[in-house]
Amino acid sequence: MGEPATLDEVRAWPALVPLSQAARALGIGRTTAFTLAARGEFPVPVVRTVGRRQKVRTADLVRYLEAHGGEPS
């Protein structure tokens, strides 16, 4: 999984990021992220783009992290 992204790193990301990248910001693994998204339980809204690609709005991630003290879940 690697080190979780810091809040400052997340703020510098593009407007939409892949679900796996959002998972890194939240400190959760890729498989867990996709499982949570499939159940509709990912901590922030997931946007479906072309095909089956799942992305997350960086602004939603930042709001979530700020509300939780800037720490991964």
C-alpha positions in Angstrom: 0.0 0.0 0.0 2.9 2.4 0.7 2.8 5.6 2.7 -0.5 7.5 2.9 -0.5 10.8 1.0 -0.4 13.9 3.2 -3.1 16.5 3.1 -0.7 18.9 1.3 0.0 16.3 -1.3 -3.7 15.6 -1.9 -4.4 19.3 -2.3 -1.8 19.4 -5.2 -3.5 16.5 -7.1 -5.6 17.1 -10.2 -9.4 17.6 -9.8 -10.2 13.9 -10.4 -8.0 11.0 -9.3 -8.2 7.2 -9.7 -9.9 5.3 -6.8 -6.6 3.6 -6.0 -4.9 7.0 -5.5 -7.8 8.2 -3.3 -7.4 5.0 -1.3 -3.7 6.0 -0.7 -4.8 9.3 0.8 -7.2 7.5 3.1 -4.6 4.9 4.2 -6.6 2.0 2.8 -5.5 -0.7 0.3 -6.6 -0.8 -3.3 -8.7 -4.0 -2.9 -10.5 -2.6 0.1 -11.2 0.6 -1.8 -12.7 -1.2 -4.7 -14.8 -3.4 -2.4 -16.1 -0.4 -0.4 -16.9 1.4 -3.7 -18.8 -1.6 -5.0 -20.9 -1.6 -1.8 -21.4 2.1 -2.0 -19.4 2.5 1.3 -16.3 4.4 0.1 -15.8 7.4 2.5 -16.2 9.9 -0.3 -18.4 9.9 -3.4 -17.1 7.8 -6.3 -17.5 9.1 -9.9 -17.7 6.7 -12.8 -16.0 8.0 -15.9 -15.6 6.4 -19.3 -16.3 2.7 -19.1 -15.9 1.2 -15.6 -13.2 3.6 -14.4 -13.9 4.9 -11.0 -12.5 8.3 -9.9 -12.8 10.5 -6.8 -13.0 14.3 -6.7 -9.9 15.7 -5.0 -12.1 18.4 -3.4 -14.2 15.7 -1.7 -11.0 14.0 -0.4 -9.7 17.2 1.0 -13.0 18.0 2.8 -13.0 14.5 4.2 -9.4 14.6 5.4 -9.9 18.1 6.9 -13.0 16.9 8.8 -11.0 14.0 10.2 -8.0 16.0 11.3 -6.0 15.5 8.1 -5.2 12.0 9.0 -5.9 8.9 6.9 -8.8 6.7 8.2 
